[in-house]
Amino acid sequence: IGLHRRYGIAAFKMDGVKLTSKVSEENLTKLIQQVLTETDGNVFFNMDVTAETRSGYYGRIHYGSLFVENRFTGNFGKWPNYYPHRTLRNLWMLSEYMPASRLQMEFLNVARNQELYEGDPLAPAVCGMEYSFAVTMCANPLAWMELTGLNEAEAKVLERIIPQYRQVQSDLLSGYVLPIGEEPDGTAWTGFQSVKTEDKGYLLLIRENSSEETHRCQLRGLADCRLKLEGILGDAGQRSVQVDGEGRAAFTLPGAFCYALYRYQVA
């Protein structure tokens, strides 16, 4: 409270938490509630849920956002453990049950420590910088890296796509973000649908290392209609798509590790 009043600090990351009893959980909640009360709700908590005993997505999600996980490309113990498809899978599975707008999902500097992934077809460097960022777009993308370590090419990629993404981020996350397609495993056709109203929203379509150029995705709340598609980012070349009576629609992406972000409206 003092830091907020003295310096205007409005965001705090809560890390190093280890709940050992119900009393400790209640005490932490009282602390958060007192801060929010005495700052008129102007403080935001980023709750780290990467380890230890913490409530995470089982509770307390209304006090801020969740820092879901630490992943690294470095060689520490059993690491490297960062793969874009693992981040995507976690977000895809969680978004069925809780607001994706409450989640922070990481993207890393994919060019680092490439020798530790040698010969791996799902390595971060194979996926590329833009794709690794794209799989986090239906949450809050977290640049989990030292930005000074980016090479010029990667920096230019982020410099190009982040401003475009920021133009639609708030609107995208204000809808009901739900998983569509197959469960991500590195070789799937998958993605998300942000349902804004009955007839409009967003689609993030993701082709992992799949041999299918075209895939029929089951959409949410749509059937027997034609969608007008407005491309925003990625390989978003389709202008419309027909949704059949079962809610399935066919989408095309040109190669492995491709994506397309569309705004859709029922024609």
JOURSUL-V876501 format. One record per backbone hydrogen bond with DSSP energy under -0.5 kcal/mol. CO is the residue of the C=O (numbers start at 1). NH is the residue of the N-H. If there is no record, write none. Layout:
# JOURSUL-V876501
<<CO;NH> <CO;NH>>
This chain:
# JOURSUL-V876501
<<1;5> <2;6> <3;7> <3;8> <3;9> <4;8> <10;44> <12;14> <12;46> <13;15> <14;48> <18;20> <21;25> <22;26> <23;27> <24;28> <25;29> <26;30> <27;31> <28;32> <29;33> <30;34> <31;35> <32;36> <33;37> <34;38> <35;39> <36;41> <37;40> <39;42> <44;12> <45;47> <45;65> <46;14> <46;48> <47;67> <52;54> <53;19> <55;58> <56;59> <60;63> <61;64> <63;45> <65;47> <65;67> <66;68> <66;104> <67;49> <69;71> <72;81> <72;82> <74;76> <75;77> <76;79> <81;83> <83;86> <83;87> <84;88> <85;89> <86;90> <87;91> <88;92> <89;93> <90;94> <91;95> <93;96> <94;97> <94;98> <99;102> <100;103> <102;66> <103;105> <103;140> <104;68> <105;142> <107;144> <108;110> <109;112> <111;114> <113;116> <114;117> <115;118> <117;120> <119;121> <120;123> <123;126> <123;127> <124;128> <128;132> <129;133> <130;134> <131;135> <133;136> <134;137> <136;139> <139;141> <140;105> <141;143> <142;107> <142;144> <143;145> <145;147> <146;149> <147;150> <151;155> <152;156> <153;157> <154;158> <155;159> <156;160> <157;161> <158;162> <160;164> <161;165> <162;166> <163;167> <164;168> <165;168> <165;169> <166;170> <168;172> <169;173> <170;174> <172;175> <175;177> <176;178> <176;195> <178;193> <180;191> <186;209> <188;190> <188;208> <189;182> <190;206> <191;180> <192;204> <193;178> <193;195> <194;196> <194;202> <195;176> <197;200> <199;266> <200;196> <200;197> <201;264> <202;194> <203;205> <203;262> <204;192> <205;260> <206;190> <206;208> <207;257> <207;258> <208;210> <208;257> <211;213> <213;253> <215;217> <215;251> <217;219> <217;249> <219;221> <225;243> <226;267> <227;229> <227;241> <228;265> <229;231> <230;263> <233;261> <234;236> <235;237> <239;229> <241;227> <242;244> <242;250> <243;225> <244;224> <244;247> <247;219> <248;244> <249;217> <251;215> <258;207> <259;235> <260;205> <260;262> <261;232> <261;233> <262;203> <263;230> <264;201> <265;228>>
